[in-house]
Amino acid sequence: MRKILLISSVFLLFFPIITNAEIKTITVTHSYKMGDNDSRNEARRLCLLEAKRNLLEQAKAYIGSREGVRNNQLSKEELSAYSAAILKAETINEKWIDMTVTMMVKTVVDSDYSEKLLSRIKRDTSLQNEFKKQQKITKELEKTITLMQKQLQSADIMEADPLRKERNVAINQIDSLEAKKIEIIEGIHKRSRDAIKNITTKMTMKDVRAALGQPDAKAYENYLPHRKNYYVWYYGYSRIYFNQTNMVIVIE
C-alpha cells in the first residue's frame, strides 16, 4: 500500500491534474451594402471590420464566463483589451450578391490556453499597458470610421474623396495594431515553447536562467495537486514551479 501511495504522490508532483479545458469555435456572419462612395475593396474591409468586432464580443463573453478567467478578477476593460489581443479571427467565406458583400469569420477559443495567456498578461504591467493602449486607440479609430460613414452617405464627389482617405487611414491603422498584437503573442508563444523544450525537473534556478534568461514574470501561485503555494517563473505563458530548495518540480 505504501508503494502505491508513493507512486501516486510522485505522479501528482510532476504532472498537473487534468482541467476542464474546452475548445469552442465561434462563428459570425456580417453583411455590408456598398454605398455610392465605396469601392469594392473598401466594402470588403468595412464588412470584415464589423464582423471581427462582433466576433470579439461573443468570444469575450465566452472567455469571461470561464472559472479560471473569473479567478483572475479582470475588469470589463481588461477583459476586452486582453481578449482582443489573444484572439485570432479567420475569414472562412465571402459572398457577393449585387452590391452586398457577406463575410463569415471564425475564431477558435481554447479555454485552457486562453486562461494561461490571460494569467500571463495579468502578471506583466508592460503587456497590460500595451494592450489597453491598443484597445483605446482601436475604439477611437472605430468612432472615426463610423463618423466618416455617416458623412459619406450625403457627400458629393468632391467631398467624398478626403472622407474616404481618412476612413481608409483609420482602417489601415487598425490593421497595423492587429499585426502588432499578433507579433507580441507570437513572441509569448516562442518563450513558452523554449521553456517546455529546454527545462526539466530538478534543474536549479541558475540552470533555468542560463537556458532561458530572466523570466518574464514571477509569482507565488497555488499548485492544485499539493494545494499549496510555490515560487513560479513565467516564460511566455509557461509556468516553472520551484520547491523550497529552488529546484524545478513542475513545468506547464
Residue pairs with C-beta under 8 A, 6 or more apart in sequence:
12 225
12 226
13 225
13 226
13 249
13 250
14 201
14 249
14 250
16 223
16 224
16 225
16 250
16 252
17 224
17 225
19 68
19 112
20 111
21 110
21 111
21 112
22 110
22 111
22 112
23 108
23 109
23 110
23 111
24 62
24 108
24 109
24 111
25 106
25 107
25 108
25 109
26 55
26 58
26 59
26 62
26 106
26 107
26 108
26 109
27 55
27 92
27 104
27 105
27 106
28 51
28 54
28 55
28 58
28 104
28 105
28 106
29 51
29 102
29 103
29 104
30 47
30 50
30 51
30 54
30 102
30 103
30 105
31 47
31 100
31 101
31 102
31 103
32 43
32 46
32 47
32 50
32 100
32 101
32 102
32 103
33 43
33 99
33 100
34 40
34 43
34 99
34 100
34 101
35 152
35 153
37 152
37 155
37 160
37 163
37 164
38 46
38 152
40 101
42 164
42 167
42 168
43 101
44 94
44 101
44 103
45 171
46 145
46 149
46 171
47 101
47 102
47 103
48 91
48 103
48 105
49 142
49 145
49 171
49 174
51 89
51 103
51 104
51 105
52 89
52 105
53 142
55 87
55 89
55 105
55 106
55 107
56 80
56 83
56 84
56 87
56 89
59 83
59 87
59 107
59 109
60 79
60 80
60 83
60 84
62 109
63 69
63 79
63 83
63 109
63 111
63 114
63 118
64 70
64 74
64 79
64 83
66 111
66 114
66 115
68 111
68 112
68 115
68 119
69 79
69 114
69 115
69 118
72 115
72 118
72 119
72 122
74 82
74 118
74 122
77 132
77 135
78 122
78 128
78 132
80 135
81 131
81 132
81 134
81 135
82 117
82 118
82 121
82 128
82 131
84 131
84 134
84 135
84 138
84 181
85 121
85 131
85 134
85 135
85 181
85 184
85 185
86 114
86 117
86 118
86 121
86 185
87 107
87 109
88 107
88 182
89 105
89 106
89 107
90 105
90 106
90 107
91 103
91 104
91 105
92 104
92 105
92 106
93 102
93 103
93 104
94 101
94 102
94 103
94 104
95 101
95 102
95 103
96 102
113 237
116 237
116 238
116 239
117 185
117 188
117 237
119 237
120 127
120 188
120 216
120 217
120 234
120 236
120 237
121 127
121 128
121 131
122 128
123 217
123 218
123 219
123 234
124 216
124 217
124 234
127 184
130 184
131 181
134 177
134 180
134 181
137 173
137 177
138 174
138 177
141 170
141 171
141 173
141 174
142 170
142 174
144 166
144 167
144 170
145 167
145 170
145 171
148 163
148 164
148 166
148 167
148 170
149 167
151 159
151 163
152 160
152 163
152 164
152 167
155 163
187 236
188 216
188 236
188 237
189 236
190 236
191 212
191 216
191 235
191 236
191 238
192 235
192 236
192 237
192 238
193 236
194 212
194 235
194 236
195 212
195 235
195 236
195 238
195 240
195 251
196 238
196 251
198 211
198 212
199 208
199 211
199 212
199 240
199 248
199 251
200 248
200 251
201 247
201 248
201 249
201 250
201 251
202 247
202 248
203 211
203 247
203 248
204 246
204 247
204 248
205 233
205 242
205 246
207 248
208 215
208 233
208 240
208 248
212 235
215 233
215 234
215 235
215 240
216 234
216 235
216 236
217 233
217 234
218 231
218 232
218 233
218 234
219 231
219 232
219 234
220 229
220 230
220 231
220 232
221 229
221 230
221 232
221 239
221 241
222 228
222 229
223 229
223 230
223 241
223 250
230 241
230 242
230 243
230 249
230 250
231 241
231 242
231 246
232 239
232 240
232 241
232 242
233 239
233 240
233 242
234 240
238 251
238 252
239 250
239 251
239 252
240 248
240 250
240 251
241 248
241 249
241 250
241 251
241 252
242 248
242 249
243 249
